[in-house]
Amino acid sequence: MLSVLIWLPIFAAIFIAVLPLNIPKDRIRLTALILAGIVLLWNIFILLKFDISNPGMQFKEYLPWNETLGLSYQLGVDGLSILMLVLNSLLTWIAIYSSSKETERPRLFYSMILLVSGGVAGAFVAENLLLFFLFYELELIPFYLLISIWGGEKRGYAGIKFLIYTAVSGALILATFLGMVWLSGSTNFAFDAISTENLSIAKQILLLAGIVLGFGIKIPLIPFHTWLPDAYVEASAPIAILLGGVLAKLGTYGLLRFGLGMFPHAWSIIAPNLAIWGAVSAIYGAVIAIAQKDIKRMVAYSSIGHMGYVLLAAAASTPLALVGAVAQMFSHGIILAILFHLVGVVEAKVGTRELDKLNGLMSPIRGLPLISALLVLSGMASAGIPGLTGFIAEFIVFQGSFSVFPISTILCVVASGLTAVYFVILLNRTCFGRLDNLAYYPKVLWSEKIPALILAAFIIFLGVQPTWLVRWSESTTTTMVATIPSLEKTVISEVAVK
């Protein structure tokens, strides 16, 4: 069942790549859209079959592969990964739909997007360390090509930078996985065959450091974030949606699955430092975003801040905080996706992303009133306004983390307030203000509005009905928290209070 989410996009990518050259571009796009839609529908089917009361892996698949290496084709999904799978397939469909019908080299473009989708899905469902790593690295070259070929003016530089940082991330993770198996004495890379409990605390912390650094680059957290603004800004809007909405979630998922999940003792020891790191990332991302003049770069820096909330929640490791972490990952994905899509529409119609050159887009004279209204809604969701999904996720994170790390949580609350500041600046300068001319920009077609309307519906519905956001992960996260030594958690609380 889970294999469909991996291999259907991969085979679809191969199918599109070998299509005859004389097929029109719009037909190629339509084919990719239909195939991505089938994957999305299958993902929804799995979601509806998912048992929320079962904290373990579901829909398991197992096939021996290479017993000498300890590599097996072993899949499963639980509360940590089920929403990430849905997010991946949803944003893949959105990215394909929002792409231009006149995209150059469409066979390569859409095949790379589908290949990324299959690789990301494989990483979320893999139950073998080496299998996870193979899928984790599968997206490296496709994303590099998507940035370097279809990106902006500095796409080559951004693509190379992304490639180097992501390669370093993969190298750290692979080295840590090999160290885990070697030091634990296991001959198998399956999750359930590896135990770190018998390792000394020093060895656990050393291995955990590799996990944190490797996935910290992917999220990214400061000071490993410098690839993010260039990659997000230079990538086209559909690819920026995938970079921010999906790729970053591999990093936070990895921290929860392999950091907290496999090193509970060591995690509880370094948790105070992780909480501070998360708070610093949140403040830094918000402050730097305020200073930006390019609205796409502003949205990119906002992503750094919001990922800091996930690290704070993971460090706190309370049942409520971990539920909030998963909710924040999903909410951040759809909010960032709608923001990048709307910024792409504005740039396509107006010809600029500069705050100093934009004004009055809400006015009917400009021709962008609905796009501006959706941009206001998206900014409010990102700023954590009540009634929208961003507020629900952030509130749960802060509520679950405050009792453990009050100072770090307060700093993140301050960062949330700063988020409102830079989005007010963005909205005030782009959507409102006195018209400096009566230019009427090209009409926004309904086909260009549909992706934003779909994502806006998710933002509103999950804000009004938060149960649909948090119910999937409660059982799994509660079980994960139970593995953390209560004595260590007491020490963390005492350190935080002092």
C-alpha positions in Angstrom: 0.0 0.0 0.0 2.8 2.5 1.0 4.9 1.4 -2.0 2.4 3.1 -4.3 3.3 6.5 -2.8 6.9 5.9 -3.7 7.0 4.0 -6.9 4.0 5.6 -8.7 5.7 9.0 -8.7 9.0 7.5 -9.7 7.6 5.5 -12.6 5.5 8.5 -13.5 8.7 10.5 -13.7 10.3 8.0 -16.0 7.1 7.8 -18.2 7.0 11.6 -18.6 10.8 11.8 -19.3 10.4 9.4 -22.3 7.3 11.0 -23.8 7.7 11.8 -27.5 9.2 15.3 -28.3 6.2 16.3 -30.4 3.7 16.2 -27.5 2.5 19.8 -26.6 3.7 21.3 -23.4 0.2 21.6 -21.9 -0.4 17.9 -22.5 2.8 16.9 -20.6 1.7 19.2 -17.7 -1.8 17.6 -17.7 -0.3 14.1 -17.6 1.9 15.0 -14.7 -1.0 16.7 -12.9 -3.2 13.6 -13.3 -0.5 11.2 -12.1 0.2 13.5 -9.1 -3.5 13.6 -8.4 -3.8 9.8 -8.3 -1.0 9.8 -5.7 -2.8 12.4 -3.7 -6.1 10.4 -3.7 -4.2 7.3 -2.7 -2.6 9.2 0.2 -6.0 10.4 1.3 -7.3 6.8 1.2 -4.4 5.7 3.4 -5.2 8.6 5.8 -8.8 7.5 6.1 -7.7 3.9 6.8 -5.1 5.1 9.4 -5.9 4.0 13.0 -5.3 7.0 15.2 -5.4 4.9 18.4 -2.4 2.8 17.3 0.9 4.4 18.3 3.0 2.0 16.3 3.8 1.5 12.6 0.9 0.7 10.3 0.5 -0.7 6.8 3.9 -2.4 7.1 5.7 -3.8 4.1 8.8 -6.0 4.3 11.1 -7.4 1.6 14.6 -8.7 2.2 17.1 -6.9 0.1 20.7 -7.3 1.0 21.2 -9.2 4.3 25.0 -8.8 4.2 24.6 -5.0 4.5 21.6 -5.3 6.8 19.5 -3.5 4.2 15.8 -4.4 3.8 12.9 -2.8 2.0 10.9 -2.1 5.1 8.1 0.5 5.2 5.6 1.7 7.8 3.7 4.8 8.8 2.8 6.2 12.2 1.6 9.5 13.7 4.9 11.3 13.0 4.8 10.6 9.2 1.1 10.3 8.1 0.5 14.1 7.9 3.9 14.6 6.2 2.9 12.1 3.5 -0.3 14.0 2.9 1.6 17.3 2.9 4.1 16.0 0.3 1.5 14.7 -2.1 -0.7 17.8 -1.7 2.1 20.3 -2.4 3.5 18.2 -5.2 0.1 18.5 -6.9 0.0 22.2 -6.1 3.5 22.8 -7.5 2.6 21.1 -10.8 -0.7 22.9 -11.1 0.8 26.3 -10.4 3.6 25.8 -12.9 3.4 27.7 -16.2 1.9 25.9 -19.2 4.9 27.4 -21.2 7.6 25.9 -18.9 10.7 25.1 -21.0 11.8 21.5 -21.1 8.6 20.3 -19.5 9.5 16.6 -19.6 12.5 17.1 -17.4 10.8 19.6 -15.2 7.8 17.5 -14.3 9.8 14.3 -14.1 12.1 15.9 -11.5 9.2 17.1 -9.4 7.6 13.6 -9.4 11.0 12.0 -8.6 11.3 14.4 -5.6 7.8 13.4 -4.5 8.7 9.7 -4.6 11.9 10.2 -2.7 10.4 12.3 0.0 7.6 9.8 0.5 10.1 7.0 0.7 12.1 8.8 3.4 8.9 9.4 5.5 7.9 5.7 5.4 11.3 3.9 5.5 11.9 1.7 8.6 15.5 1.0 7.7 18.3 3.5 8.3 20.0 2.8 4.9 16.7 2.8 3.1 15.9 6.1 4.7 19.3 7.5 3.6 18.8 6.3 0.0 15.5 8.1 -0.3 16.8 11.1 1.6 19.5 11.6 -1.0 17.3 10.8 -3.9 15.9 14.4 -3.9 19.4 16.0 -4.0 20.1 16.1 -7.8 16.5 16.7 -8.9 16.2 19.8 -6.7 19.6 21.0 -7.9 18.4 20.8 -11.5 15.1 22.4 -10.7 16.9 25.4 -9.1 19.8 25.6 -11.6 17.7 25.3 -14.8 14.4 27.0 -14.0 15.6 29.4 -11.3 16.3 33.2 -11.3 19.3 35.2 -12.3 21.6 33.7 -9.8 20.2 30.2 -10.1 23.6 28.6 -10.7 25.1 29.9 -7.5 22.0 29.0 -5.5 21.9 25.5 -7.0 25.6 24.8 -6.2 25.2 26.2 -2.7 22.1 24.0 -2.1 24.0 21.0 -3.5 27.0 21.4 -1.2 25.0 22.0 2.0 22.7 19.1 1.3 25.6 16.8 0.5 27.3 17.7 3.8 24.0 17.0 5.6 23.7 13.6 4.0 27.4 12.7 4.8 26.8 13.6 8.5 23.7 11.5 8.6 25.2 8.5 6.9 28.3 8.6 9.2 26.0 8.7 12.2 23.9 5.8 11.0 27.0 3.7 10.4 28.3 4.7 13.9 24.9 3.7 15.5 25.0 0.2 14.0 28.7 -0.3 14.6 28.8 0.9 18.2 25.5 -0.9 19.1 26.8 -4.2 17.7 23.8 -4.6 15.4 24.1 -6.3 12.0 20.9 -4.8 10.8 19.9 -1.3 9.9 16.2 -1.8 10.7 14.9 0.7 13.3 13.7 -2.0 15.7 17.0 -3.9 15.5 19.1 -1.0 16.8 19.3 -0.1 20.5 21.4 2.7 21.9 20.5 2.1 25.6 23.7 0.1 26.3 26.0 2.8 24.9 27.8 5.2 27.2 26.2 8.7 27.5 29.3 10.2 25.8 28.9 7.9 22.8 25.2 8.7 22.6 25.7 12.4 22.7 28.4 12.1 20.0 26.1 10.2 17.7 23.2 12.5 18.5 25.3 15.5 17.6 25.7 14.0 14.1 21.9 13.7 13.9 21.3 17.2 15.1 23.9 18.8 12.8 22.9 16.7 9.8 19.2 17.5 10.0 19.8 21.0 11.3 21.4 21.8 7.9 18.3 20.5 6.1 15.7 22.4 8.3 17.8 24.8 8.4 18.8 26.2 11.7 21.3 29.0 12.2 24.2 29.2 11.5 23.5 26.5 8.8 20.8 28.5 7.1 22.8 30.5 4.5 21.8 28.2 1.6 18.1 28.8 2.3 17.5 32.5 1.2 19.4 32.0 -2.1 17.7 28.7 -2.9 14.2 29.9 -2.0 14.5 33.2 -3.8 16.2 32.0 -6.9 13.9 28.9 -7.3 10.7 29.4 -9.3 7.5 29.7 -7.2 6.4 26.0 -7.6 9.9 24.8 -6.6 10.1 27.2 -3.7 6.8 25.6 -2.5 8.4 22.2 -2.5 11.7 23.5 -0.9 10.0 25.2 2.0 6.8 23.2 2.3 8.3 19.7 2.0 12.1 19.5 2.0 12.5 21.3 5.3 10.1 18.9 7.0 12.6 16.0 6.3 14.9 17.8 8.7 12.4 18.2 11.5 11.0 14.7 11.0 14.6 13.4 11.2 15.2 15.1 14.5 12.1 13.6 16.0 12.4 10.1 14.5 16.2 9.6 14.9 17.2 12.1 17.6 14.4 12.0 20.1 13.2 8.6 19.1 16.5 6.7 19.2 18.5 8.7 21.8 16.0 9.5 24.5 18.6 9.6 27.3 21.1 11.8 25.4 18.2 14.0 24.0 17.1 14.8 27.5 20.6 15.9 28.4 21.1 18.3 25.5 17.5 19.5 25.4 18.2 22.8 27.2 20.7 23.7 24.6 18.3 22.7 21.8 15.6 24.9 23.3 17.9 27.9 23.3 18.9 27.1 19.8 15.3 27.0 18.7 14.6 30.3 20.4 17.6 32.0 18.9 16.6 30.7 15.4 13.1 32.0 15.9 14.2 35.5 16.9 16.9 35.7 14.3 14.6 34.7 11.5 12.0 37.2 12.5 14.5 40.1 12.9 16.2 39.5 9.6 12.8 39.2 7.8 11.9 42.6 9.0 14.9 44.1 7.3 14.1 42.6 3.9 13.0 44.6 0.9 12.3 41.5 -1.4 9.0 39.9 -0.3 10.1 36.5 -1.4 13.3 36.8 0.7 11.2 38.0 3.6 9.0 34.9 3.4 12.2 32.7 3.1 13.6 34.1 6.4 10.3 33.7 8.1 10.6 30.0 7.5 13.8 29.9 9.6 11.9 31.4 12.6 8.9 29.1 12.4 11.2 26.0 12.3 12.7 27.2 15.5 9.3 26.6 17.2 9.5 22.9 16.1 13.0 22.6 17.7 11.7 24.1 20.9 8.8 21.7 21.1 11.1 18.7 20.3 13.4 19.8 23.1 10.5 20.2 25.6 9.4 16.6 24.8 6.0 16.8 26.5 3.1 15.1 24.9 1.4 18.4 24.1 4.6 19.9 22.8 5.3 17.0 20.4 1.7 17.1 19.1 2.3 20.8 18.5 5.6 20.1 16.7 3.8 17.8 14.2 1.0 20.4 13.8 3.5 23.2 13.3 5.3 21.2 10.6 2.0 20.6 8.6 0.7 24.2 9.2 4.0 25.8 8.2 4.0 23.7 5.0 0.7 24.9 3.7 1.2 28.5 4.9 4.6 28.8 3.3 3.2 27.2 0.1 0.4 29.7 -0.2 2.8 32.6 0.5 5.2 31.5 -2.2 2.4 30.9 -4.7 0.9 34.4 -4.1 4.3 36.1 -4.3 4.9 34.3 -7.6 1.6 35.6 -8.9 2.4 39.1 -7.8 5.8 39.0 -9.5 4.3 37.6 -12.7 1.7 40.3 -12.9 3.5 43.3 -11.6 7.1 42.4 -12.6 8.7 43.0 -9.3 9.0 41.7 -5.7 10.5 44.9 -4.2 8.5 46.4 -1.4 9.6 49.9 -2.4 7.9 49.5 -5.9 4.7 47.8 -4.8 1.6 49.5 -3.5 -2.2 49.5 -3.7 -2.6 45.9 -5.0 -5.9 45.6 -3.0 -7.4 48.3 -5.2 -9.6 47.0 -8.1 -7.7 49.4 -10.3 -4.7 47.2 -9.9 -6.6 44.0 -10.8 -5.3 42.0 -7.9 -7.9 42.4 -5.1 -8.5 38.7 -4.5 -4.8 37.8 -4.6 -4.2 40.7 -2.1 -7.0 39.4 0.2 -5.5 35.9 0.1 -2.1 37.4 0.9 -3.6 39.2 3.9 -5.1 35.9 5.1 -1.8 34.1 4.6 0.1 36.7 6.5 -2.4 36.5 9.4 -2.0 32.7 9.5 1.8 33.0 9.6 1.6 35.6 12.3 -0.6 33.2 14.5 -3.9 35.1 14.4 -6.6 33.1 16.2 -9.0 31.1 14.1 -6.3 30.0 11.6 -4.2 27.0 11.6 -1.0 28.9 12.4 -2.4 30.0 15.7 -3.4 26.5 16.7 0.0 25.0 16.0 2.0 27.7 17.7 -0.3 27.8 20.7 0.0 24.1 21.3 3.8 24.4 21.0 4.0 27.2 23.4 1.6 25.7 25.9 3.4 22.3 25.8 6.9 23.9 26.1 6.4 26.6 28.7 6.4 24.3 31.8 9.8 22.9 30.8 11.6 25.9 29.1 9.8 29.1 30.1 12.5 31.5 29.0 13.0 29.9 25.6 9.2 29.7 25.1 8.8 33.4 25.9 11.5 34.3 23.4 9.6 32.3 20.8 6.4 34.1 21.7 8.3 37.4 21.1 9.4 36.0 17.8 5.8 35.3 16.9 5.0 38.9 17.7 7.8 40.0 15.4 6.3 37.9 12.7 3.2 40.1 12.9 5.5 43.1 12.5 7.1 42.1 9.2 3.9 40.8 7.7 2.2 44.1 8.6 5.0 45.9 6.8 4.6 43.6 3.8 0.9 43.9 3.6 0.9 47.6 4.2 3.3 48.3 1.4 2.0 45.8 -1.1 -1.8 45.6 -0.6 -2.5 49.1 0.7 -1.1 52.6 0.4 -1.7 55.5 -2.0 -1.6 54.6 -5.7 1.4 56.3 -7.3 0.0 55.5 -10.7 -3.2 54.0 -12.3 -1.5 51.0 -13.8 -3.8 48.1 -14.4 -1.9 44.9 -14.2 -2.8 41.8 -16.2 -5.8 39.9 -15.0 -5.3 37.0 -12.7 -6.9 33.9 -14.2 -9.0 31.6 -12.0 -6.6 28.8 -12.8 -3.9 30.9 -11.1 -6.2 31.5 -8.0 -7.2 27.9 -7.4 -4.0 26.7 -5.7 -4.2 29.6 -3.2 -7.9 29.0 -2.6 -7.3 25.3 -1.9 -4.5 26.1 0.6 -6.6 28.9 2.1 -9.4 26.4 2.7 -7.0 24.2 4.6 -5.8 27.1 6.7 -9.3 28.2 7.7 -10.7 24.7 8.2 -7.8 23.4 10.4 -8.0 26.6 12.4 -11.6 26.2 13.1 -11.4 22.4 13.5 -8.0 21.8 15.1 -8.9 18.2 16.0 -8.3 17.2 12.3 -4.8 18.5 12.7 -3.7 17.0 16.0 -5.6 13.8 16.2 -3.3 11.8 13.9 -0.1 12.2 16.1 -1.4 12.0 19.7 -0.9 8.3 20.2 2.6 8.2 18.7 3.9 11.2 20.4 2.6 10.1 23.8 4.4 6.8 23.4 7.6 8.6 22.4 7.5 10.8 25.5 7.2 7.7 27.7 10.7 6.6 26.7 12.4 9.7 28.1 13.6 9.1 31.6 11.6 11.0 34.2 14.7 11.8 36.2 16.3 13.5 33.2 13.1 15.5 32.6 13.2 16.7 36.2 16.7 17.9 35.7 15.8 19.8 32.6 12.9 21.5 34.4 15.3 22.6 37.2 17.9 23.9 34.8 15.2 25.9 32.9 13.8 27.5 36.1 17.3 28.5 37.3 
